[in-house]
Amino acid sequence: MTKETDQIQIPNHKDRKMFIGVVWNCAGELKLLLSALLFLCSLITLFQFFPSSVRDLRVCASFPPPSSAVQFLKTTTNPPPPIESQQIKKLEDVVLEGGLIKRNFNGYGAAAYNFILMSAYRGGVDTFAVIGLSSKPLHLFSKPTYLCQWVPHNVTENQQNITTPGYKILPDWGYGRVYTVVIVNCTFSFPVGHDGAGGQLLVHASTSGGGDSNFDLTDTIEALTETPGSLNTLQFTAPPKYDYLYCGSPLYGNLSPQRVREWMAYHVKFFGEKSHFVIHDAGGVHPEVMDVLKPWIEKGYVTLQDIKEEERFDGYYHNQFLIVNDCLHRYRFMTKWMFFFDVDEFLFVPNKGTIKTVTDSMSQFTQFTIEQRTMSNKLCYLDDTAGKIYRKWGMEKLVYRDIKRGIRRDRKYVIQPRNVFATGVHMSQNIMGKSTHKTEGKIMYYHYHGTISERREPCRQLVNTTNLNVEGTPYVVDTTMREAAGNVKRFELRMIGPVLQRTRQ
C-alpha cells in the first residue's frame, strides 16, 4: 500500500479549465517557439551538405557539459577499451643513420577466427570438452594456449578464481584447410558445479602472437552455462540408454533417396531396438531424402541435425572431424558402443553371428576397427531378365566384389565413448584403454562407393559371369548382401508399412 501523500493527484475540472485558458492566451508565443525550433532543425539538416570548412563551424555551437554531468558519466558508463585494441597506429618507413631505410608493415583485419565454438559438454563432475574450429595457420606457426575458468553463479571469496590450463587436442591429423578442429579438455583438480548451484565455463583463448610477436591477443569464450538444478550427475554412472549409436558424417549433395532407404532399413534391423542414428544434414537431406527419414524419426530411431551453418567455415570435407567430435561428446553417456561409418557402407557379421556377439567379445577394448569389402558401383550380375533387375534394391544387384591384392583399404571403427577424449574418421588416437585391428572374419563392411551421391540407376554394365577383370581390377560375385535383402524388405514393411514403396532413385 502506498501512502496517501505518494498517490498521484488527479486535477479537477476547474484546474483543467485554467490550464486551457493559459494555453489559449499564449498561442502566439507557442507558434513563435515552434517556428524557431523548425527553423533550427532545418538549418542543422542543411549543414550536412555544406563544405567541410563550413561544417566545422558547428563546434561553435557545442558547449562543454556541466561538471556534474561529467561526473555522472564517469560513474555510470564503462570506460572504453584501450585505444590500441580499437585502432593500431600506422607505422611509417624510417630513415636511420647512415641512410639505412627501416621498412614497416601494417596489418589490417583478421585472416581467420581465433576460435569458433560449436559446443561444450561435461565429461564428469570435474571435466569438460569444448569443441570448435580455429585458424589452421595459427596452430601450425604459433602455440596458442587455452585457460579454462569456472564461474559459479553464487560467487564466494573461496570461489572467485577457479582456473585450470586447457589441454588442446587436434584430431584431424592436419587435414584442416583454413580452419582446423580443436578439442579443448578442461579438467579441474576438484569437482565444480556438482552441488547443482549452476555456473559458467569460460575459455580464455590466447593467440600467443599468432605469428606476429607484437601481439598476444586473448578472446574469452562463454563455452557452457548451467542453470541451477540442471546438472544430473547420475548420467555419468547410469547404464546407457542405447546399446549402439551411429554418428553420421555430414550429408551433402543430391543424394539418392532409394539408397538412403536401403541403408536405414538394413541398419535398424542390424542394430536392433536399443539403437539410435544421428544424421547430420549439410545440405544433402532434400525433401525426398527427408521423406525416407521421417518414418524412422517418428519411430524414435533417428535424430536429424541441421549443420548447414558450418559451411561458412572452410574446413576439411564439410568439417567432418568437427561434426563427429560433437556427436562423440554429446552422446558419450547415452550409449555403450558408438559407430562411425558412411551411408554407402553396410556392416555385416558372418557365420550367423550378431552385432552383440561381436561387441561382447571386444568388451576389453576401447576401440576396434572393421575391415572393408569393396564392391563395384556399376557392375550388376544378370541372372534374371533385364526388365526385372532394375526393380531390385542396389544391395541386391551390385554383387561384384573387388579382390585386388596388395592395396591398403580404409577401415572404419567402433568405440566405447566413455573412454574417448577425441575422435577421427577412420580411427581415434585419443583414447583410454586398448585398440585392436584383429577383427578379420568377425565383422566387415561392404562399401558401395559413390552409389548414394548419384540419383540414377547404378547398373551401368550387366554381366553374367562370376569372375571378370575390368581395367586391371579382378572381381568375383559376392551375394552376401543380396541374400539379406529379402529379410530387410520384410522388416521395413513390418516396422513402417508401405509408405516408402514408391521411393525413387
Disulfide bonds with the S-S distance in Angstrom:
Cys148-Cys186 2.01
Cys247-Cys327 2.02
Cys380-Cys459 1.90
